Amino acid sequence: MKQISYFLFSLVLLLPSCARQKSFEAASLSDVSILIDLNSVETVPLKLGNIRYVPLETSDECLIGRANKVLVKHGKIYVADFYQAMSLFVFDLEGKFLFKIARRGQGPNEYISFRDFDIHSNGDIYILDNHGQKIMVLNSEEEQLRQIKLEMYYPFSNLCVIDDKMYWAKFMHGKRVADLGVYDMENEQLTFLLKDEKFLYDIHVALTSYKFYYSPENTYYSPPQSEIIYALKSDGIYPAIGIKNLPIPPPEVMEEWERNKETQEFSIIYSSYFLEGMNIYETDYFISIGYTIGMSWRTLLYDKRSNSARIVLGEEYFYKTGSTNINGSTGKEFFNVVSFDPDNVPNKRILESREELKNWSEEDNPVISFFTLDM
């Protein structure tokens, strides 16, 4: 494993009155364990192995407006609806509804907003309440254990829990302050990471809502405009995957966009550059890396057995599973979240061909499709 010496950063306790910050030097392609050269990657058809569909139980008690984030951990399926139900729904692996966390309010055991969540290795549930400036910690029995107050810290958008550390992403205070930080829960200390200027342009592209991508063996993190994908550990961040010849906008282009954000919005979104949003999920045999060049979505599949990478077309995932993107991994399988459209021909074909989906209707909760790859 790469050692933390690849990075030059200091531990910084963020105080409300002042922040002692030193520069952070990001990794280079020579530091990564896996290097993929886009110029030597061929496009191949997608081949699926086994596929199974798990419809999530629907009842008056569990109506999901939209599955904004889904995790499969500890034998449960966790589905967060941040904007409509503002609740966390929990199902077993067969899709049976178990319970939900719905605590919207302004009391001490309630959240004003629900913007992210993660599940600790011990089963505890961490819920980010951005507007309430706190993180609520509940056990697997829904009992609240404690709160972590955030008044002294800059607002951030995402969290990831690893042992006694929490990684927080995309700190904003007028402008972006840092793209990543690690909070030591035992010592109540926050360290800013990824403070380099290249990560801090105040350009709101919003191609992806989330920064952390969870697989059983590794949690990955992809900074904006970066050819490096990092693995998060309790003792630090490590350069894990490098994408060579990724078309990242040069500094002069970023500076021009920064000066003319409003008039350049169309040019930014439809440019031929990679801006942000690597979706990285891993099974025993494959690493899937989804990314966008301009408005074109692509998926790299890295085969860990042959140390080789290929590109597959996202449309093929849609035809074969019902959804374009991979949304997570159980370690053995990838999964995605499907809300079928019976008027869509490929969706209709799937609905009619699968026994477990014949009673599914548009008013029902989404379906989780689990599948393996056969490349």
Helices and strands as residue ranges (DSSP letters): G 4-6, G 29-31, E 34-37, G 38-40, E 48-55, E 69-73, E 76-81, E 87-92, E 97-101, E 116-119, E 125-129, E 134-138, E 144-149, E 158-162, E 165-172, E 176-184, E 189-193, G 197-199, E 212-214, E 219-221, E 228-233, E 236-244, H 251-259, H 265-269, E 279-282, E 286-293, E 296-303, E 308-312, H 314-321, E 328-329, E 334-338, H 345-353, G 355-357, E 367-373
